[in-house]
């Protein structure tokens, strides 16, 4: 394992308190462990977003560029979303 680099950061009171509470609870041995876990989570999230963009979004974008007629307007999208939402609200209100 490479030797750690020391860094100094300033955090808002609530974030520093959260780190302290995680250490006090025994979930982590130190504030450094909390920060490392947070950075690992960010790296995983960023990798997942990058994978999604490469594997799903890029293909749809290319298809839309090749055939713009496939597109629907934002008004159509929002109308569909509003209708689905209204339907779910009606079903929820009728549920026992």
C-alpha positions as CSV (number, residue, x, y, z in Angstrom):
1,X,0.0,0.0,0.0
2,X,1.4,3.4,-0.9
3,X,2.2,5.8,1.9
4,X,-0.7,8.1,2.7
5,X,-0.5,11.8,1.7
6,X,-1.6,14.1,4.5
7,X,-4.2,16.7,3.5
8,X,-5.9,19.4,5.5
9,X,-9.5,20.3,4.8
10,X,-12.1,22.7,6.3
11,X,-15.6,21.3,6.7
12,X,-18.8,22.9,7.8
13,X,-19.8,22.1,11.4
14,X,-22.5,19.6,10.5
15,X,-20.2,17.6,8.3
16,X,-17.4,17.5,10.9
17,X,-20.0,16.5,13.5
18,X,-21.2,13.7,11.3
19,X,-17.7,12.4,10.9
20,X,-17.2,12.6,14.7
21,X,-20.5,10.8,15.3
22,X,-19.5,7.9,13.0
23,X,-16.2,7.6,14.7
24,X,-17.8,7.8,18.2
25,X,-20.3,5.1,17.2
26,X,-17.5,2.7,16.4
27,X,-18.5,2.4,12.7
28,X,-15.1,3.9,11.8
29,X,-11.8,4.0,13.7
30,X,-10.9,7.5,12.5
31,X,-12.0,10.5,10.6
32,X,-9.6,9.5,7.9
33,X,-11.4,6.2,7.4
34,X,-14.7,8.1,7.1
35,X,-13.3,10.4,4.4
36,X,-11.7,7.4,2.5
37,X,-15.1,5.6,2.6
38,X,-16.8,8.7,1.2
39,X,-14.2,9.0,-1.5
40,X,-14.6,5.3,-2.5
41,X,-18.4,5.9,-2.7
42,X,-17.9,8.9,-4.9
43,X,-15.5,7.0,-7.2
44,X,-18.0,4.1,-7.5
45,X,-20.8,6.6,-8.3
46,X,-18.8,8.4,-10.9
47,X,-17.8,5.0,-12.5
48,X,-21.4,4.0,-12.6
49,X,-22.5,7.3,-14.2
50,X,-19.6,7.0,-16.7
51,X,-20.7,3.4,-17.5
52,X,-24.3,4.4,-18.0
53,X,-23.3,7.3,-20.3
54,X,-21.1,5.0,-22.4
55,X,-23.4,2.0,-22.5
56,X,-26.9,3.5,-22.7
57,X,-26.9,7.2,-23.3
58,X,-24.3,7.4,-26.1
59,X,-26.2,4.8,-28.2
60,X,-29.5,6.6,-27.8
61,X,-27.9,9.9,-28.7
62,X,-26.3,8.4,-31.8
63,X,-29.7,6.9,-32.8
64,X,-31.4,10.3,-32.3
65,X,-28.8,12.1,-34.4
66,X,-29.1,9.5,-37.2
67,X,-33.0,9.7,-37.2
68,X,-34.2,12.9,-35.5
69,X,-37.8,12.0,-36.5
70,X,-37.8,9.5,-33.6
71,X,-37.8,12.3,-31.1
72,X,-40.8,13.6,-29.2
73,X,-41.2,17.1,-28.0
74,X,-40.7,18.1,-24.4
75,X,-44.4,19.1,-24.3
76,X,-45.3,15.5,-25.2
77,X,-43.0,14.1,-22.5
78,X,-44.3,16.3,-19.8
79,X,-47.9,15.6,-20.8
80,X,-47.2,11.9,-20.5
81,X,-45.5,12.3,-17.1
82,X,-48.4,14.4,-15.8
83,X,-51.0,11.9,-17.0
84,X,-49.1,9.0,-15.4
85,X,-48.7,10.9,-12.2
86,X,-52.4,11.9,-12.1
87,X,-53.3,8.2,-12.7
88,X,-51.1,7.1,-9.8
89,X,-52.5,9.7,-7.5
90,X,-56.1,8.6,-8.4
91,X,-55.2,4.9,-7.7
92,X,-53.4,5.8,-4.5
93,X,-56.5,7.8,-3.2
94,X,-58.8,4.8,-4.0
95,X,-56.6,2.3,-2.2
96,X,-57.9,1.1,1.1
